[in-house]
Amino acid sequence: MGKLTTHVLDTAHGCPGAGITVELYAIDAAGRTLLKADVTNDDGRCATPLLEEATMQPGQYELVFHAGDYYTARGVALSTPRFLDRITLGFGIAATDQNYHVPLVMTPWSYSTYRGS
C-alpha cells in the first residue's frame, strides 16, 4: 500500500517549516471532510503519514497549510489582511499502491509544490 506525506520548506529563511498546522480534507460532491490535522516537526514534516493502508483511497484531496500563523510567529511583518494566510493545495490520488509526497516550498509572498517520491 502507498502513503501520503508532506513537508514544508521556508525558503525566505532557508530552513524547514517547523510548527505549521497542516489539515487534510477529502473532497467530494457533498463538500470537504476533515480527515486529519497535524503540526510539522523540526524537519518541517508530519511525524506520520497523512494517509496510509486502509485510509489511502482514490479521490480528490486538499492540504491546507497555516502559513500566515507560521510567519507571524517568526516575527515577520505581514500585511493585513495577509497576502498568503492559508495555502490550499488540491490534488488527486489515483493509485493507492503508490506513494504521494506533496511538499510545499514557501515564502510569505509565494509558494510552489510538486509530486515528490
C-alpha positions, 0 to 999 in steps of 0.5 A: 500500500502507498502513503501520503506525506508532506513537508514544508520548506521556508525558503525566505529563511532557508530552513524547514517549516517547523510548527505549521498546522497542516489539515487534510480534507477529502473532497467530494460532491457533498463538500470537504471532510476533515480527515486529519490535522497535524503540526510539522516537526523540526524537519518541517514534516508530519511525524506520520503519514497523512494517509496510509493502508486502509485510509489511502483511497482514490479521490480528490484531496486538499492540504491546507497549510497555516502559513500566515500563523507560521510567519507571524510567529517568526516575527515577520511583518505581514500585511493585513489582511495577509497576502498568503494566510492559508495555502490550499493545495488540491490534488488527486490520488489515483493509485493507492499502491503508490506513494504521494509526497506533496511538499510545499516550498514557501515564502510569505509572498509565494509558494510552489509544490510538486509530486515528490517520491 
